[in-house]
Amino acid sequence: MSPWFASGHIVDLILLLMLAEAAVLVLHHRSTGRGVAPGDFLGNLVSGIFLLLALRGGLVGAWWGWIALCLVAALTAHLNDLRARWR
């Protein structure tokens, strides 16, 4: 299991699972009109993706600037999601 973490591939797997989940939710909503609307989870999804990319960068020893950029992008997506939900 250690190589999965050292190489960052564990984060790749989690990202693939997240994208598959999002695809299932979108397809379910489009075909039935029920479930969570894509616009209702998109901000949360994007924020989570950027957090995972920052984690991956930390695991593989990426330049700190890329990690910081991912964290700022996650914060921006999170704040946009909060703003949209606040209305």
C-alpha positions as CSV (number, residue, x, y, z in Angstrom):
1,M,0.0,0.0,0.0
2,S,2.9,2.3,0.7
3,P,3.9,2.7,-3.0
4,W,0.3,3.9,-3.8
5,F,0.8,6.8,-1.4
6,A,4.5,7.5,-2.3
7,S,3.6,7.8,-6.0
8,G,0.4,9.7,-5.5
9,H,-1.6,7.1,-7.3
10,I,-4.0,6.8,-4.4
11,V,-5.1,10.3,-5.1
12,D,-5.5,9.4,-8.8
13,L,-7.8,6.6,-7.8
14,I,-9.9,8.8,-5.6
15,L,-10.2,11.4,-8.3
16,L,-11.4,8.8,-10.8
17,L,-14.0,7.6,-8.3
18,M,-15.1,11.2,-7.7
19,L,-15.5,11.8,-11.4
20,A,-17.4,8.5,-11.8
21,E,-19.7,9.5,-9.0
22,A,-20.3,12.9,-10.6
23,A,-21.1,11.2,-13.9
24,V,-23.6,8.9,-12.3
25,L,-25.3,11.7,-10.5
26,V,-25.5,13.8,-13.7
27,L,-26.8,10.9,-15.8
28,H,-29.4,10.0,-13.1
29,H,-30.6,13.6,-12.8
30,R,-30.8,14.0,-16.6
31,S,-32.7,10.8,-17.1
32,T,-35.1,11.0,-14.2
33,G,-35.2,14.6,-13.2
34,R,-34.6,13.5,-9.6
35,G,-31.6,13.5,-7.4
36,V,-29.1,16.3,-6.9
37,A,-28.9,18.8,-9.7
38,P,-25.3,19.2,-11.1
39,G,-25.2,22.8,-10.3
40,D,-25.8,22.0,-6.6
41,F,-22.7,19.9,-6.2
42,L,-20.3,21.3,-8.9
43,G,-18.7,23.9,-6.6
44,N,-18.1,21.3,-3.9
45,L,-16.7,18.8,-6.4
46,V,-14.3,21.3,-7.9
47,S,-13.1,22.4,-4.4
48,G,-12.5,18.7,-3.4
49,I,-10.6,18.1,-6.7
50,F,-8.3,20.9,-6.0
51,L,-7.7,19.8,-2.4
52,L,-6.8,16.3,-3.7
53,L,-4.5,17.8,-6.3
54,A,-2.7,19.7,-3.5
55,L,-2.5,16.5,-1.5
56,R,-1.0,14.7,-4.5
57,G,1.5,17.4,-4.9
58,G,2.6,17.1,-1.3
59,L,2.9,13.3,-1.6
60,V,5.1,13.4,-4.7
61,G,7.2,16.4,-3.6
62,A,5.9,18.9,-6.1
63,W,7.1,22.5,-6.0
64,W,5.3,24.4,-3.2
65,G,3.9,27.0,-5.7
66,W,1.8,24.3,-7.4
67,I,0.5,23.1,-4.1
68,A,-0.3,26.7,-3.0
69,L,-2.1,27.4,-6.4
70,C,-4.2,24.3,-5.9
71,L,-5.1,25.4,-2.4
72,V,-6.1,28.9,-3.6
73,A,-8.2,27.4,-6.3
74,A,-9.9,25.1,-3.8
75,L,-10.6,28.1,-1.6
76,T,-12.0,30.1,-4.5
77,A,-14.3,27.2,-5.6
78,H,-15.4,26.8,-2.0
79,L,-16.2,30.5,-1.5
80,N,-18.1,30.6,-4.8
81,D,-20.1,27.5,-3.7
82,L,-20.9,29.2,-0.4
83,R,-22.0,32.4,-2.2
84,A,-24.3,30.5,-4.5
85,R,-25.9,28.6,-1.6
86,W,-26.2,31.7,0.5
87,R,-28.8,33.2,-1.8
